[in-house]
Amino acid sequence: MATKVDRSVYFLNLLRRAQDSGHIRPDVDGDDVFTLVTAVSLVSERMTAMADRHEHLLSVVLDGLAARKTGPDRMAS
């Protein structure tokens, strides 16, 4: 059975690989991801009116973590 430390190391390695491949913003760290996902979960859990929007809210957060492509049609971050 994986320990909490094992899962944290696995997650951080996964995050770094996603950043190295250009899929996740380079300015994001594990604490950022944990905080954002936790916030969505807490809002969905405590605000019953938002419970049915949990998947949508999580999708918005995850989309925001994606690396942005720069080019003539996009402003550089």
Secondary structure, DSSP 8 states (H G I E B T S, - for coil): ---HHHHHHHHHHHHHHHHHTTSB-TT--HHHHHHHHHHHHHHHHH-GGGGGGHHHHHHHHHHHHB----BTTB---
